[in-house]
């Protein structure tokens, strides 16, 4: 596996862990409100999982980003705003950055493989 992909996949998995915890904390703080969307975990080995699961994970991440965007736009007084919301936002930002980097590496390596 490409070293860049391996490192990015590990970073993405770490961010997924932080997102899962922030998602749980959000659900506990806001009972009765929809929880942020789930994200599938990357299976092992990463290289096979990236090619098999990546499109679906990207869609799930877009849903999670849209959820948080709607949350930020609605200034609903019933939601508790605290450090947990910032943790959710940070985890999503990190996931988005890793996902963009993974997509770039996948695109570059695929186009390089076709050029040979």
GROMACS elastic network, one bead per residue, 0.5 to 0.9 nm:
[ bonds ]
;  ai    aj funct       b0    kb
    1     4     6  0.85046   500
    1     5     6  0.70580   500
    1     6     6  0.66615   500
    1    46     6  0.81852   500
    1    47     6  0.60345   500
    2     5     6  0.52990   500
    2     6     6  0.62846   500
    2     7     6  0.87917   500
    2    47     6  0.83116   500
    2   109     6  0.88004   500
    3     6     6  0.50356   500
    3     7     6  0.61993   500
    3     8     6  0.85237   500
    4     7     6  0.52645   500
    4     8     6  0.60680   500
    4     9     6  0.84498   500
    4   102     6  0.84150   500
    4   105     6  0.75181   500
    5     8     6  0.50376   500
    5     9     6  0.58465   500
    5    10     6  0.84534   500
    5    46     6  0.83110   500
    5    47     6  0.77257   500
    5    50     6  0.88411   500
    5   101     6  0.87754   500
    5   102     6  0.64512   500
    5   105     6  0.68919   500
    5   106     6  0.79171   500
    6     9     6  0.51370   500
    6    10     6  0.62445   500
    6    11     6  0.86861   500
    6    46     6  0.69759   500
    6    47     6  0.76710   500
    7    10     6  0.51503   500
    7    11     6  0.62412   500
    7    12     6  0.85746   500
    8    12     6  0.59878   500
    8    13     6  0.84943   500
    8    98     6  0.62381   500
    8    99     6  0.82728   500
    8   101     6  0.73680   500
    8   102     6  0.63690   500
    9    13     6  0.60852   500
    9    14     6  0.86230   500
    9    42     6  0.80370   500
    9    46     6  0.67930   500
    9    47     6  0.87952   500
    9    50     6  0.82225   500
    9    98     6  0.78799   500
    9    99     6  0.87759   500
    9   102     6  0.75107   500
   10    13     6  0.50611   500
   10    14     6  0.62645   500
   10    15     6  0.86728   500
   10    46     6  0.86671   500
   11    14     6  0.51148   500
   11    15     6  0.62458   500
   11    16     6  0.85717   500
   11    94     6  0.86381   500
   11    95     6  0.84126   500
   11    98     6  0.69653   500
   12    15     6  0.50711   500
   12    16     6  0.60964   500
   12    17     6  0.87129   500
   12    42     6  0.88482   500
   12    94     6  0.77343   500
   12    95     6  0.59003   500
   12    96     6  0.88714   500
   12    97     6  0.88551   500
   12    98     6  0.56873   500
   12    99     6  0.71946   500
   12   102     6  0.88948   500
   13    17     6  0.63408   500
   13    18     6  0.88243   500
   13    41     6  0.73850   500
   13    42     6  0.71690   500
   13    95     6  0.86298   500
   14    17     6  0.51223   500
   14    18     6  0.65221   500
   14    19     6  0.86909   500
   14    95     6  0.89736   500
   15    18     6  0.50578   500
   15    19     6  0.60627   500
   15    20     6  0.85546   500
   15    90     6  0.89754   500
   15    91     6  0.56751   500
   15    92     6  0.77862   500
   15    94     6  0.62616   500
   15    95     6  0.57334   500
   15    98     6  0.85693   500
   16    20     6  0.60385   500
   16    21     6  0.86313   500
   16    39     6  0.75053   500
   16    40     6  0.88403   500
   16    41     6  0.75657   500
   16    91     6  0.73599   500
   16    92     6  0.85206   500
   16    95     6  0.69525   500
   17    20     6  0.51596   500
   17    21     6  0.64056   500
   17    22     6  0.87001   500
   17    91     6  0.86734   500
   18    21     6  0.52418   500
   18    22     6  0.61591   500
   18    23     6  0.84735   500
   18    87     6  0.79214   500
   18    88     6  0.79259   500
   18    90     6  0.88883   500
   18    91     6  0.59061   500
   18    92     6  0.89871   500
   19    22     6  0.50210   500
   19    23     6  0.58431   500
   19    24     6  0.84806   500
   19    39     6  0.87485   500
   19    87     6  0.78665   500
   19    88     6  0.60443   500
   19    89     6  0.86573   500
   19    90     6  0.84534   500
   19    91     6  0.50809   500
   19    92     6  0.67042   500
   19    95     6  0.83141   500
   20    23     6  0.50211   500
   20    24     6  0.62137   500
   20    25     6  0.86573   500
   20    38     6  0.78107   500
   20    39     6  0.81591   500
   20    88     6  0.87858   500
   20    91     6  0.88769   500
   21    24     6  0.51397   500
   21    25     6  0.62096   500
   21    26     6  0.85903   500
   21    88     6  0.84632   500
   22    25     6  0.50256   500
   22    26     6  0.60565   500
   22    27     6  0.86130   500
   22    84     6  0.63398   500
   22    85     6  0.75866   500
   22    86     6  0.89022   500
   22    87     6  0.60448   500
   22    88     6  0.50158   500
   22    89     6  0.87899   500
   22    91     6  0.77640   500
   23    26     6  0.50892   500
   23    27     6  0.62849   500
   23    28     6  0.87175   500
   23    35     6  0.67583   500
   23    36     6  0.59193   500
   23    37     6  0.81475   500
   23    38     6  0.83278   500
   23    84     6  0.88464   500
   23    88     6  0.66609   500
   24    27     6  0.51145   500
   24    28     6  0.62401   500
   24    29     6  0.86647   500
   24    35     6  0.78475   500
   24    36     6  0.86431   500
   25    28     6  0.50693   500
   25    29     6  0.61260   500
   25    30     6  0.85057   500
   25    84     6  0.67433   500
   25    85     6  0.88308   500
   25    88     6  0.89300   500
   26    29     6  0.51684   500
   26    30     6  0.60005   500
   26    31     6  0.85308   500
   26    35     6  0.68927   500
   26    36     6  0.78547   500
   26    80     6  0.88035   500
   26    84     6  0.66949   500
   26    85     6  0.70743   500
   26    88     6  0.79570   500
   27    30     6  0.51726   500
   27    31     6  0.59063   500
   27    32     6  0.82721   500
   27    33     6  0.73036   500
   27    34     6  0.74565   500
   27    35     6  0.52680   500
   27    36     6  0.78669   500
   28    31     6  0.58589   500
   29    79     6  0.81462   500
   29    80     6  0.67610   500
   29    84     6  0.87505   500
   30    33     6  0.57008   500
   30    34     6  0.82610   500
   30    35     6  0.82016   500
   30    78     6  0.81800   500
   30    79     6  0.62360   500
   30    80     6  0.68130   500
   31    34     6  0.80912   500
   31    35     6  0.86827   500
   32    35     6  0.88188   500
   33    79     6  0.83703   500
   34    37     6  0.85766   500
   35    38     6  0.85749   500
   36    63     6  0.86771   500
   36    64     6  0.60981   500
   36    67     6  0.64546   500
   36    68     6  0.75234   500
   37    60     6  0.71963   500
   37    61     6  0.82349   500
   37    63     6  0.67862   500
   37    64     6  0.53646   500
   37    67     6  0.75918   500
   38    60     6  0.71630   500
   38    61     6  0.85426   500
   38    64     6  0.76937   500
   39    57     6  0.64580   500
   39    60     6  0.57878   500
   39    61     6  0.67075   500
   39    64     6  0.81549   500
   40    43     6  0.88302   500
   40    53     6  0.83931   500
   40    56     6  0.81626   500
   40    57     6  0.61727   500
   40    60     6  0.77720   500
   41    53     6  0.89533   500
   41    57     6  0.81903   500
   42    45     6  0.84066   500
   42    46     6  0.66594   500
   42    49     6  0.58712   500
   42    50     6  0.71784   500
   42    53     6  0.72087   500
   42    54     6  0.82915   500
   42    57     6  0.84196   500
   43    46     6  0.62770   500
   43    48     6  0.80649   500
   43    49     6  0.53520   500
   43    50     6  0.83455   500
   43    53     6  0.83268   500
   44    47     6  0.78528   500
   44    48     6  0.74104   500
   44    49     6  0.64213   500
   45    48     6  0.57827   500
   45    49     6  0.62901   500
   45    50     6  0.87168   500
   46    50     6  0.58583   500
   46    51     6  0.86398   500
   47    50     6  0.52546   500
   47    51     6  0.66048   500
   47    52     6  0.87094   500
   48    51     6  0.54633   500
   48    52     6  0.61055   500
   48    53     6  0.83316   500
   49    53     6  0.53839   500
   49    54     6  0.71151   500
   50    53     6  0.55105   500
   50    55     6  0.84746   500
   50   102     6  0.87505   500
   50   106     6  0.86859   500
   51    54     6  0.58513   500
   51    55     6  0.80974   500
   51   106     6  0.85908   500
   52    55     6  0.78058   500
   52    56     6  0.86767   500
   53    56     6  0.56085   500
   53    57     6  0.62410   500
   53    58     6  0.87454   500
   54    57     6  0.50843   500
   54    58     6  0.60807   500
   54    59     6  0.86570   500
   54   103     6  0.85746   500
   55    58     6  0.51824   500
   55    59     6  0.64015   500
   55    60     6  0.88029   500
   56    59     6  0.51368   500
   56    60     6  0.62661   500
   56    61     6  0.86308   500
   57    60     6  0.50018   500
   57    61     6  0.60719   500
   57    62     6  0.85799   500
   57    99     6  0.89392   500
   58    61     6  0.50544   500
   58    62     6  0.62271   500
   58    63     6  0.87021   500
   58    96     6  0.88497   500
   58    99     6  0.71668   500
   59    62     6  0.50766   500
   59    63     6  0.63211   500
   59    64     6  0.87386   500
   60    63     6  0.50353   500
   60    64     6  0.62735   500
   60    65     6  0.86774   500
   61    65     6  0.61297   500
   61    66     6  0.85014   500
   61    92     6  0.79727   500
   61    95     6  0.77149   500
   61    96     6  0.73407   500
   61    99     6  0.85541   500
   62    65     6  0.50549   500
   62    66     6  0.60652   500
   62    67     6  0.85016   500
   62    96     6  0.85007   500
   63    66     6  0.50571   500
   63    67     6  0.60864   500
   63    68     6  0.86948   500
   64    68     6  0.62910   500
   64    69     6  0.85628   500
   64    92     6  0.76334   500
   65    68     6  0.51878   500
   65    69     6  0.61121   500
   65    70     6  0.86639   500
   65    89     6  0.87330   500
   65    92     6  0.67336   500
   65    93     6  0.84863   500
   65    96     6  0.83113   500
   66    70     6  0.61627   500
   66    71     6  0.85030   500
   67    70     6  0.51978   500
   67    71     6  0.61727   500
   67    72     6  0.87027   500
   68    72     6  0.61374   500
   68    73     6  0.85887   500
   68    88     6  0.83833   500
   68    89     6  0.73974   500
   68    92     6  0.85624   500
   69    72     6  0.51498   500
   69    73     6  0.62216   500
   69    74     6  0.86909   500
   70    73     6  0.50618   500
   70    74     6  0.61294   500
   71    74     6  0.53867   500
   71    75     6  0.75309   500
   71    76     6  0.82334   500
   71    79     6  0.89702   500
   72    75     6  0.67566   500
   73    76     6  0.87821   500
   74    77     6  0.88999   500
   75    78     6  0.87869   500
   75    79     6  0.82666   500
   76    79     6  0.59378   500
   76    80     6  0.89843   500
   77    80     6  0.75569   500
   77    81     6  0.89879   500
   80    85     6  0.85290   500
   81    84     6  0.75704   500
   81    85     6  0.61856   500
   81    86     6  0.86058   500
   82    85     6  0.55990   500
   82    86     6  0.69960   500
   83    86     6  0.50390   500
   83    87     6  0.62937   500
   83    88     6  0.87295   500
   84    88     6  0.62771   500
   84    89     6  0.86240   500
   85    88     6  0.50453   500
   85    89     6  0.61931   500
   85    90     6  0.86080   500
   86    90     6  0.60369   500
   86    91     6  0.85186   500
   87    90     6  0.50524   500
   87    91     6  0.60762   500
   87    92     6  0.85095   500
   88    91     6  0.52110   500
   88    92     6  0.61722   500
   88    93     6  0.85788   500
   89    92     6  0.51452   500
   89    93     6  0.60894   500
   89    94     6  0.86298   500
   90    93     6  0.50345   500
   90    94     6  0.61559   500
   90    95     6  0.85227   500
   91    94     6  0.51559   500
   91    95     6  0.60767   500
   91    96     6  0.85438   500
   92    96     6  0.60227   500
   92    97     6  0.85604   500
   93    96     6  0.51031   500
   93    97     6  0.62180   500
   93    98     6  0.86538   500
   94    97     6  0.51174   500
   94    98     6  0.61308   500
   94    99     6  0.84204   500
   95    98     6  0.51718   500
   95    99     6  0.59213   500
   95   100     6  0.85409   500
   96    99     6  0.50290   500
   96   100     6  0.61315   500
   96   101     6  0.86069   500
   97   100     6  0.52499   500
   97   101     6  0.63009   500
   97   102     6  0.86701   500
   98   101     6  0.50827   500
   98   102     6  0.60649   500
   98   103     6  0.85436   500
   99   102     6  0.50370   500
   99   103     6  0.60672   500
   99   104     6  0.85229   500
  100   103     6  0.51177   500
  100   104     6  0.61680   500
  100   105     6  0.87166   500
  101   104     6  0.50463   500
  101   105     6  0.62256   500
  101   106     6  0.85497   500
  102   105     6  0.51511   500
  102   106     6  0.60245   500
  102   107     6  0.84572   500
  103   106     6  0.50808   500
  103   107     6  0.60254   500
  103   108     6  0.85444   500
  104   107     6  0.51088   500
  104   108     6  0.60895   500
  104   109     6  0.85306   500
  105   108     6  0.50860   500
  105   109     6  0.59581   500
  105   110     6  0.83362   500
  106   109     6  0.52764   500
  106   110     6  0.59520   500
  106   111     6  0.84908   500
  107   110     6  0.51896   500
  107   111     6  0.60912   500
  107   112     6  0.84597   500
  108   111     6  0.52439   500
  108   112     6  0.59996   500
  108   113     6  0.85462   500
  109   113     6  0.60821   500
  109   114     6  0.87068   500
  110   113     6  0.51265   500
  110   114     6  0.64471   500
  110   115     6  0.88292   500
  111   114     6  0.51419   500
  111   115     6  0.62946   500
  112   115     6  0.51024   500
  112   116     6  0.66859   500
  113   116     6  0.56652   500
